[in-house]
Amino acid sequence: MSRLLTLAFYLFSVVTTVLSNKVYRTDYEYNRYTDAFYKLHIETANPVNAAKVCQAEGAVLMMPASQQDIAQLHGMFKKYPDLDNFVWVANDGQTHESAEEQPLINLQPPTEEYVPLWQRECDAVTREGEIVSITCFKDRPFICKVDAAKAPYNKECNVYGNDFQRARTVNSCYQIPTIAYTWNQAYAECAAEGAHLVVLNSQAEHDEVQRLMNSAPRIQEARETWFFHAGFRAQTTDQQRVFKTIFNETLEDAGYSTWADNEPNNALQNENCGTLFKNDGKLNDVDCSYRYGFICEKEITAQT
């Protein structure tokens, strides 16, 4: 092999290695051919809400821009043979064949006013890799994408997410995403960014987090807007509930254990997850399946 070919092969190997080693959130997959990260959401949403979820993750609802995009989606899609036959993608501005039977006569006159989802068609990709148009109203799987060059990373906080704020009084960074999740979803979302659901360790941290909650935008999709999921939940032993943090500490050992008035009340006998009250920052128990805003935290270490 000539020196020139050897050098070219070496440079190609180096570039490939560098690209392959790019990292983002733990739940996104990197494609070196597109130099982008992807996540197939197997939980379902309509296209409007899907776009909001992608945005909260620092990405966008994928608009198929190349065969590599379609190949990436196909490779992820085939891992889930039990999913619906369609995955929502962003509209690419092109006309695609409708996957649904169209009426012979369109009785709906054109209008410039808002058109509800059930009267619109959105783009989706089939299992066969074909882009089609289909009525927008149904919840389906969807795929998010972010170019590696645009993938958010906060160096000061060492997290892969947008809108983290450093609170120097307690030496932590915090984020309140503009989306509502169940407790389990919120736990997973914070972890994917390299953070965790907030755990209060002192009165000073309580004061800082309460300030952030009161300055945060209203979370429109939340069941109630005055609760935020936090990093503690109940463990039941011998018919007794003991609340512990995600680090398996009691609230007292963690450093903050002040409950709101008449809490925890375990309403309907199923309130096993922890939240913070927006009005006073104190602790409250809720049903784990309810969707609320949530707070992610990342402690600042000496290496950060």
Buried (B, 14 or more C-beta within 10 A) or exposed (E): EEEEEEEEEEEEEEEEEEBEEBEBBEBBBBBBEBEBBBBBBBEBBBBBBBBBBBBBBBBBBBEBEEEBBBBBBBEBBEEEEEBBBBBBBBBEEEEBEEBEEEEEEEEEEEEEEEEEBEEBBBBBBBBEEEBBBBBBBBBBBBBBBBEBEEBBBBEEBBBBBBBBBBBEEBEBBBBBBBBBBBBEBBBBBBBBBBBBBBBBBEEBBBBBBBEBBEEBEEBEBBBBBBBBBBBBBBEEEEEEBEBBBBEEBEBEEBBBBEBBEEBBEEEEEEBBBBBBBBEBBBBBBBBBEBBBBBBBBBBBEEEB
